[in-house]
Amino acid sequence: MKASNLLKQAAACKSNDDAKKLLGALTEAFQAKKSAIGGLETANGDYSLEDGGVFVSVEFNRVISDDYIITIKPEIRDGKMGVYVVTNRMLDGLGMASQKWVVATARDELEEVIEVDEDSDILDVANLASDLAFLYLQRLLVQVGVPFAIAGETAKQCWNGGKP
C-alpha cells in the first residue's frame, strides 16, 4: 500500500468514526503479512480530530527487557506521515507497565523520525523502521560491553524471542 492511500483517507476524515477507521487502516498497513514489524506488540492507538485535520498514531513495541523497549510509532498529523523509532529506558523497570521512562541514550543515537512521502510504500517504510530498531538494539548491546562481532547475532536472537 502506498502512503498516499492513507493520506487521502486522512484528508477525507470528518468524524471521530472516520479517524477510528483510519487508525485501523494505519495499523493494518504496518502489520501487513510481509512486514518486519507484524509480530510486535501493539499499544497506545490514538485518534482525534484537530484544527489541522486528523491525528492518528499507534505504537509497535519490542520489549527487550523490563528496562528497555524499542518503539516504532507511525503517525499521521496535519496531512503528513512520519514514523518514530525510539529506544526507551523504563526507569521503574516494569516493562510495558512502566509509568516513568526516558529516551535511552548511547554514544550513537537511539531515536529517529522517518519522514514518509506520498510515493512511499508502507511495507518498505515498516521494514526500514524495523531495521533501525534492530540497529538500536545492537548499539545497546555494544554499549553494555558485548563485542560488536557478537552483538549482531545476540540482537537477532533477542529480536526473535531467543530463536537464532
Secondary structure, 3 states (H helix, E strand, C coil): CEHHHHHHHHHCCCCHHHHHHHHHHHHHHHCCCCCCCCCCEEEEEEEEEECCEEEEEEEEEEECCCCEEEEEEEEEECCEEEEEEEEEEECCCCHHHCCCEEECCCCCCCEEEEEECCCCEHHHHHHHHHHHHHHHHHHHHHHCCCCHHHHHHHHHHHHCCCCC
